[in-house]
Amino acid sequence: MVLFGASVGNERRREKKDDTINDNNNSCNNDSTIQIIPIHILDDIKSHDKLDMLILKSLRQGQQNIIDHDILVIAHKIVSKAEGRIIDLQSVKPSVKSLAIAKENGKDPRIVQTILNESKEIVRLSRGIIIAETKHGFICANAGVDQSNVEDSFNHAVLLPKDADASAKKIRNSLRKKTGKDVAVIITDTFGRPFREGQTNVAIGVDGINPIKSYIGSTDMYGKKLRVTEIAVADEIASAAELAMGKLERVPLVIIRGYKYHVLHKKSASVSKLIRPKEKDLFR
């Protein structure tokens, strides 16, 4: 378990009580502590596995419980596997376009065709790197098509969930029904970043939490009104969880405890709030 001290600013203290979670029943929870609790899932996830039951089983094995207002951060790969989003590349028939791209960039034409199938648009194609806009609206390498941590990776690849918001909602509702606890769920993937080296975890699906925290209209410590400041809290939570996940440790699930977050009571949360419309993008 990782503990972080996190100061709480005046803006956060001014939030409305009905919009902000404050769990006074958790003795470990105070204004300066956020817990990051890794949960090992030792099972190799298969298509049609009941992910909610595997999560509860893994919690019991790790002697952990979930409490109201925890945030469950889940690596998308176990969600995709459970939802059958694994493609057999032997069934893929490359098009003329994918064959040409593959030859020029030294790639498997079956993977290139799968990337094209999962994309709305190829944003950049250079030096063997394909940056695509997925059908969800995400801009990422290979449209999220991934051959790591999958059996027979030469002939198989994992795709992103078709609708990760719906996946998050399904998991959240099932856990609430089975445990009586109301938690938020964030489904994540690892994306590269323009202008910076290294990858970071980001949210690709959410439920039970507003993915953006807006300070627009608030005033800073010197009285200046904030006009554009909106924090992508779902992405920040995803990145924090990655510190405890890793890629090799079989920790696809992390509990974030102690963070006060906004719940959308009357409408569903959606990761679409984090997607910048093309017309507002200065680089496309």
Helices and strands as residue ranges (DSSP letters): E 2-5, H 10-13, E 33-39, H 51-61, E 71-75, H 76-82, E 86-88, G 89-91, H 96-105, H 109-117, E 119-126, E 129-134, E 139-141, G 142-144, E 156-158, H 164-179, E 184-193, E 196-207, E 213-214, E 230-231, H 233-245, E 253-257, G 271-274, G 278-280
